[in-house]
Amino acid sequence: MKPFKPEFLWSGEHWILYLKTRSNSINSVSISLYKTNYSHVGTGIVCLLETEDKYGIKPVLLTDNKDVANFVTENIISWKVSPFKKNIVIKDAKFEFKGDIRINPEWHIYFDEKIVVASWLELEDAILLNNNIQNKPSVINSILKFSDKAFVNVNGVKVDGEVFLRNEWTRLIGEPKSSSCFALSETIS
């Protein structure tokens, strides 16, 4: 292995959970949660969240650190493949990780008197991605875990929908993969 010293921009976890019903081309729920372990502005959690109208959550960016939220919004989120628009309302939230990361990880998200529980189930084996630095910012490594099943509850009500294959993964790993996954370790330079 050849060491090199890139300028690190961000390191952390990225949790994705998109569900849709078979009869709808639009996601019934979209969650993209960034747990920042390292950045120039500190640590924190940023979560993009939206549900169908009947579940009552309009597009929102939730955070426990507004400096990290601004940093992630400007430097980390890949807006080209995100179901979210860049100009999004920012709100304070509390986040709790629960479950066993090996079999049933969950994020509990608390804001505006709402409790959102996102659960990843039926996890596949991990995939390790290593990339050369190309354009900045660039993901230089990622340990991905895809899940074949997931669910989201909003205030105890299960959101309709199932995971689906996303063609966006083909560019990185050569095939479509699940809309439900998490990067245990991701580094962006």
LINKAKA-V388363 format. One record per pair of residues at least 4 apart in sequence whose C-alpha atoms are under 6 Angstrom apart, sorted by the first residue. I is the first residue (numbers start at 1). J is the second residue. If there is no record, write none. Layout:
# LINKAKA-V388363
i | j
I | J
I | J
This chain:
# LINKAKA-V388363
i | j
7 | 189
8 | 189
9 | 39
9 | 188
9 | 189
10 | 38
10 | 39
10 | 187
10 | 188
11 | 37
11 | 38
11 | 186
11 | 187
12 | 35
12 | 36
12 | 37
12 | 185
12 | 186
13 | 34
13 | 35
13 | 183
13 | 184
13 | 185
13 | 186
14 | 33
14 | 34
14 | 182
14 | 183
15 | 32
15 | 33
15 | 182
16 | 31
16 | 32
16 | 180
16 | 181
16 | 182
17 | 31
17 | 179
17 | 180
18 | 29
18 | 30
18 | 179
19 | 27
19 | 28
19 | 29
19 | 161
19 | 162
19 | 163
20 | 27
20 | 28
20 | 161
20 | 162
21 | 161
28 | 51
28 | 52
29 | 50
29 | 51
30 | 49
30 | 50
31 | 48
31 | 49
32 | 47
32 | 48
33 | 46
33 | 47
34 | 45
34 | 46
35 | 45
36 | 43
36 | 44
36 | 45
37 | 43
38 | 43
44 | 65
45 | 63
45 | 64
46 | 62
46 | 63
46 | 69
47 | 61
47 | 62
48 | 60
48 | 61
49 | 59
49 | 60
50 | 57
50 | 58
50 | 59
51 | 57
60 | 88
60 | 89
61 | 89
61 | 90
62 | 90
62 | 91
62 | 92
62 | 93
63 | 92
63 | 93
64 | 92
64 | 93
68 | 72
69 | 73
71 | 75
72 | 76
73 | 77
93 | 110
93 | 111
94 | 109
94 | 110
95 | 108
95 | 109
96 | 107
96 | 108
97 | 106
97 | 107
98 | 106
99 | 104
99 | 105
99 | 106
100 | 104
100 | 105
101 | 105
104 | 120
104 | 121
105 | 119
105 | 120
106 | 118
106 | 119
107 | 117
107 | 118
108 | 116
108 | 117
109 | 115
109 | 116
110 | 114
110 | 115
114 | 155
115 | 154
115 | 155
116 | 153
116 | 154
117 | 152
117 | 153
118 | 152
119 | 150
119 | 151
120 | 150
121 | 147
121 | 149
121 | 150
122 | 147
122 | 148
122 | 149
123 | 146
123 | 147
124 | 146
124 | 147
126 | 144
126 | 145
127 | 143
127 | 144
128 | 142
128 | 143
129 | 141
129 | 142
130 | 140
130 | 141
131 | 140
133 | 138
137 | 189
138 | 188
138 | 189
139 | 187
139 | 188
140 | 187
140 | 188
141 | 186
141 | 187
142 | 185
142 | 186
143 | 183
143 | 184
143 | 185
144 | 182
144 | 183
145 | 181
145 | 182
146 | 181
147 | 180
147 | 181
152 | 158
152 | 159
153 | 157
153 | 158
153 | 159
163 | 179
164 | 178
164 | 179
165 | 176
165 | 177
165 | 178
165 | 179
166 | 176
166 | 177
166 | 178
166 | 179
167 | 176
169 | 173
169 | 176
169 | 177
170 | 174
170 | 175
170 | 176
